[in-house]
């Protein structure tokens, strides 16, 4: 019985030993195969770092405003007698736009003008008589008061009639009228929008720590969605004297010439304040930089001792981004070769092969579905 137990134990030991030995043999062969495998070589695109001139900007958003703009309204109630402008046309300063019915005031004005010469003559006659003592001072004062009251009535009637004639306070472009001929208008009824769009204003805010970089006259470029292919040049015309203490922002106004009339009030705009140019700066495509919460990195390609190209990751500081380019202020120097695409498969000391590809060049036309 003991011999059978001993035999089973020996057989089990031989079986387990062979399994373990086989596993060690397989692992050894795998390690040998891995050790003899050629090092992977990753295809990337790269370009040398070139020093160039960089135009820094301060970016902001705002809304377009007219040089002057007002919604014309009536001062008095009355019927619309005539409308003397066409929708969407240019008008000159002082041009008559709308007239309300003023027949009653005109009749009263005519009556007052007819009585004015007699009142003036009576006042002058009594004034002569008073000088020689023929009339009392009271009679002269009454005649003078009647004459001056009549003059005041004429002035008041002229002012009332003038209020019923709506004129353009400045030259500009009128919009679409809100009233019709013969309509009875209450005082304060809106008539039409008038705007001077020969020069437009952009109002926007910037952080207070950027205040030292700008001044009145600093050039700006403005972009609007209505004309994405075109930028509008202007300059800062005013800076608010106080900072909003709740947000730390300061309000700035820029003036933009609008001779072609392409800018309209209310347009959403993107503003780029143009700061002085910087020379000999490192500028890279954004695709060359890995932007993360822990910092920004790029892969630099260099030759090792065997002449193989190796990619190593380094930290860089990005000061500003503009379109597809980024301004790098530290970590790189001119002449270094940086990877522009294919970084996802790389790690430090990866073997790379530089290829020529145009995958970063935008297509002239988008493919049609």
C-alpha positions, 0 to 999 in steps of 0.5 A: 500500500505504501509503495502505491502511494509513493509511486503516485507521489513520484508520478505527480511530481514528475508531471508538475515538474514537466509542466513548470519546465515547459512554461519556463521554456516557453517564457524563455523563447518569448523573451528571446523572440522579443529581444531579437525583434527589431525596434519599431519605427514610427512615421511622423511629420516634422519641421524645423523651428524657425524664428519669425516675427509674431504679432501679439494681440488681445482678443475680446468680443463686443457688439457694433454700435452706430456713430449716432443712432436714435429712434425718432418719435412724435412730441405731440398727438395728431394725424399724420399729414405727410411722410417725406422719406422712403424706407432704407434711404439716406437723409440729410441733417434737418431734412423733413421726414414727417408732418402732423396736421397743424391746421388749428395752430396755423390758423391761430398763428395767422390770427396773432400775426394779423393783430401784432402790428396794431398792438405794436403801434398802440404800444409805441403811441402810448410810449410817446404820449407817456414821455410828454405826460399825456398818459399814465404809466399803467396804460403804457404797461398794459399796452406793452404787456399786450404787445409782448404777450402777442409776440409770445403767442406767435413764438409758442405757435411757431414752436408747436407747429415745428414740433409737428414737423419731424426732421432728421437731427443728423445725416444718416440712414433711415430704417423701415417706418412704423406709421402710415399716412392718415394715422393718429399718433399719440405723443411718444409714438415711434416713427423710424430708426435713424443711424449714422453708420459712416463710422461705427463703434465697438464696445468691449471689455478686457482684463485690467492686467492688460490695461498697460498694453493699450492706449487711445490710438492702438490699432484693432482688427474687427471680424464679424460673421456677416463678412468672415473673409474680411477684417475691418481696421480701426483704433481705440478711441476711448477707455473707461476711467474705472474698472468694474470692481465686481469682475476686474474688467475695464470697458474699451471703445474702438472706432471703425470707418464704415464707408462701404456700409458693410457694418451694421449696428447690433452685429456680434464682433470679435476684436483683436487689439494689435500690440507691437510686433515681436521679432525672432520668436518661436512660432509652431503649428498648434498640431505640434503641441500637446495641450494638457491640464498638466502642461504643454509638451512637444516632441523634439527629433534628434539623432542618437549615437548610432545616427538613429532619429529619436523623439523626446518629449519636452515641456514648453510654455505657450504664450498665445494662440492665433488661428492655427499657430502658437507662440512658444516663449520657452523650451525651444530654440531655433533649428530644433526639429519638432514633430507636427503629426503622429505624436499619439504613438510616441513615447520618450526615446521612440525611434521615428522616421520623418515622412513628407505628407500634406495631411495638415494642409487644408483642402481647397474645397470640402467634399460633398455628401 
